[in-house]
Amino acid sequence: MKCKDCKKELKENFVFCPYCGIPLNEDSPEYFMRKVIECRRKGKMRDALKHCLMVSEKLNDPYIYKLVGDLAYLTGEIELAIENQGKSLKHLPEFTDSIYALGISFFRMGMIKKAINYFEKCIEKNPEFSMAYYWLGHSYYHTGNIDKAINNFLKLIEHSPESKIAHYHLGISYHSKGEEEKALKHFKILEELGVEYSSLFFHIGNVCFLLHNIPEAIKYLKKALELNPEEERARNLLTRICEPPHI
């Protein structure tokens, strides 16, 4: 028997080549998993998905179903992702990775209420699953439940202080409630961290305008336009502030 990869002669029927580690049986789960890894390293996600599906046909394993779901999600095959994430959960009901993944997939499908259900389940089983708070915040925001959105973005910061983007979404959420002082507080936290993007400066400028701090509003709207001359929201508001009304 000879290894097809390293060409070494083998005296026994090994599952893996003892010299190079390559699976020897090309119809085995081990061989297909090796192909999954190789394809992912090369960025060939659809090929990786194809081989992972072959593994799932041979192994009734919740971790493999979860991996199929992940690959399907990455290639845009969301229904296939949901199908396999569901299989994973059927075999391992406490598997919070799959519960969370189903929430993400349903969110991407626009099925927000189902997404909320899975994110809530994920947090119920594992309160330390910080990214579930992030997506739960987004989900509640999209349903118009701003208070719950704010609550989950605050919990994200509590569980993961490094998730600074939560301050941006808190600013947006507070602004949508008309609580401009709180919105400004969170936007300014990002600015103090050295964050610079035009939408942040637009929102700071807009909030300052609503708080009747016109000099600060002008300063931040100009900053937004310096970073992105095509930021029409900033341009329109700046024009509204600076140009006298037509009589």
C-alpha positions in Angstrom: 0.0 0.0 0.0 1.3 3.4 -0.9 0.4 6.9 0.3 -0.9 9.0 -2.6 0.5 12.2 -1.0 4.0 11.4 0.2 4.4 8.2 -1.9 5.8 6.3 1.0 5.3 2.5 1.0 3.1 1.4 4.0 3.2 -2.1 5.4 -0.1 -1.9 7.2 -3.6 -0.5 6.4 -3.5 2.7 8.4 -6.4 5.2 8.5 -3.8 8.0 8.3 -0.3 7.9 6.7 2.2 7.7 9.6 4.6 9.8 7.6 2.5 12.8 6.4 -0.7 12.4 8.3 -3.0 12.3 5.2 -6.1 10.1 5.5 -5.6 7.1 3.3 -9.3 6.1 2.6 -10.8 8.7 0.2 -14.3 7.7 1.2 -13.8 8.2 4.9 -15.0 11.1 7.1 -11.4 11.8 8.1 -10.5 12.3 4.4 -13.4 14.6 3.7 -12.6 16.6 6.9 -9.1 17.0 5.6 -10.5 18.4 2.4 -12.8 20.8 4.3 -9.7 22.2 6.1 -7.7 22.4 2.9 -10.5 24.2 1.0 -11.1 26.7 3.9 -7.4 27.5 3.9 -7.6 28.3 0.2 -10.7 30.3 0.6 -12.8 27.8 -1.4 -15.8 27.9 0.8 -18.2 26.2 -1.5 -15.8 23.3 -2.0 -15.4 23.2 1.8 -19.2 23.1 2.2 -19.5 20.2 -0.4 -17.0 18.1 1.5 -18.5 18.9 4.9 -21.9 17.7 3.6 -20.2 14.5 2.7 -18.9 14.2 6.3 -22.4 14.8 7.7 -23.7 12.0 5.6 -21.3 9.6 7.3 -21.3 11.0 10.8 -24.5 11.9 12.7 -22.6 14.5 14.7 -24.0 17.8 16.1 -20.7 19.5 15.7 -20.5 18.5 12.0 -24.0 19.8 11.4 -23.0 23.1 13.0 -20.0 23.3 10.8 -22.1 22.6 7.7 -24.4 25.4 8.9 -21.5 27.8 9.3 -20.2 27.1 5.9 -23.6 27.4 4.3 -24.1 30.7 6.1 -20.8 32.0 4.7 -21.7 31.1 1.2 -25.1 32.7 1.4 -27.2 29.5 1.5 -29.2 30.5 4.6 -31.9 27.9 4.3 -29.3 25.2 4.2 -27.6 26.8 7.2 -30.8 26.8 9.2 -31.6 23.2 8.3 -28.2 22.0 9.6 -28.1 24.3 12.6 -31.5 22.8 13.5 -30.1 19.3 13.1 -27.3 20.1 15.4 -29.7 21.4 18.0 -31.9 18.4 17.7 -29.0 16.1 18.6 -27.6 18.5 21.2 -30.3 20.7 22.6 -28.0 22.5 25.0 -25.5 23.5 22.3 -25.5 27.3 22.7 -23.3 27.7 19.6 -26.0 26.3 17.4 -28.8 28.3 19.2 -26.8 31.5 18.6 -26.1 30.5 15.0 -29.8 30.0 14.3 -30.5 33.4 15.7 -28.0 34.9 13.3 -29.4 33.0 10.3 -33.0 34.0 11.1 -31.9 37.6 11.5 -30.2 37.5 8.1 -33.4 36.1 6.6 -35.3 39.0 8.1 -37.2 36.8 10.5 -36.6 39.0 13.5 -39.0 37.5 16.0 -37.5 34.0 15.5 -34.1 35.5 15.8 -35.1 37.1 19.1 -36.3 33.8 20.4 -33.0 32.1 19.7 -30.9 34.9 21.1 -33.0 34.9 24.3 -32.6 31.1 24.6 -28.8 31.4 24.0 -28.5 34.0 26.9 -30.8 32.0 29.1 -28.5 29.0 28.8 -25.3 31.0 28.8 -25.4 34.6 30.1 -21.8 35.1 29.2 -22.5 34.6 25.5 -21.8 38.3 24.9 -22.4 38.5 21.1 -26.0 37.3 21.7 -26.6 40.7 23.5 -25.3 42.5 20.4 -27.6 40.9 18.0 -30.5 40.9 20.4 -30.0 44.7 20.7 -30.2 45.0 16.9 -33.2 42.7 16.7 -35.2 44.7 19.3 -34.2 47.9 17.6 -35.7 46.6 14.3 -38.9 45.7 16.1 -39.2 49.2 17.5 -38.6 48.0 21.1 -35.9 50.6 21.8 -35.8 50.2 25.6 -35.0 46.5 25.2 -32.4 47.3 22.5 -30.7 49.8 24.8 -30.8 47.2 27.7 -29.0 44.6 25.6 -26.4 47.0 24.2 -25.6 48.0 27.8 -25.4 44.3 28.8 -23.0 43.8 25.9 -20.7 46.5 27.3 -21.1 44.9 30.8 -20.0 41.5 29.5 -17.6 42.7 26.9 -16.1 46.2 27.6 -14.0 45.9 24.5 -17.1 45.9 22.3 -16.9 49.6 21.8 -19.3 49.6 18.8 -22.1 49.2 21.3 -21.7 52.9 22.2 -22.5 53.8 18.6 -25.7 51.8 18.7 -26.6 53.1 22.1 -26.2 56.7 20.7 -28.5 55.8 17.8 -31.0 54.2 20.1 -31.2 57.0 22.6 -31.4 59.5 19.8 -34.4 57.6 18.4 -36.1 58.2 21.8 -35.3 61.9 21.8 -32.8 61.4 24.7 -30.1 63.5 23.1 -27.9 64.0 26.2 -27.6 60.3 26.6 -27.0 59.8 22.9 -24.2 62.4 22.9 -22.5 60.8 25.9 -22.1 57.5 24.1 -21.1 59.1 20.8 -18.4 61.1 22.6 -17.0 57.9 24.2 -16.2 56.6 20.8 -14.7 60.0 19.7 -12.5 59.9 22.9 -11.2 56.5 21.8 -9.9 58.0 18.6 -12.7 56.6 16.4 -13.1 58.7 13.2 -15.9 57.9 10.7 -18.2 60.3 9.0 -21.5 58.8 10.3 -20.3 59.2 13.9 -19.5 62.9 13.4 -22.8 63.4 11.6 -24.7 62.0 14.5 -22.7 64.1 17.0 -23.4 67.2 14.9 -27.1 66.4 14.6 -27.5 65.8 18.3 -25.6 69.0 19.1 -28.0 70.8 16.8 -31.0 69.4 18.6 -29.4 70.5 21.9 -29.1 74.0 20.4 -25.3 73.9 20.6 -24.9 75.4 17.1 -21.1 76.0 17.1 -20.4 72.3 18.1 -23.0 71.1 15.5 -21.2 73.0 12.7 -17.8 71.7 13.9 -18.8 68.1 13.7 -20.8 68.4 10.5 -17.7 69.8 8.9 -15.6 66.9 10.3 -18.1 64.5 8.8 -17.8 66.1 5.4 -14.0 66.2 5.6 -13.9 62.5 6.0 -16.6 61.8 3.5 -17.6 64.7 1.1 -20.6 62.5 -0.1 -22.2 62.5 3.4 -25.4 64.2 2.2 -27.0 64.2 5.6 -24.2 66.3 7.1 -24.2 68.6 4.0 -28.0 69.2 4.1 -28.0 69.9 7.9 -25.0 72.2 7.6 -26.7 74.1 4.8 -29.8 74.4 6.9 -27.9 75.8 9.8 -25.6 78.2 7.9 -27.8 79.6 5.1 -30.4 82.2 6.0 -34.0 81.2 5.3 -35.5 82.2 2.0 -38.1 84.9 2.4 
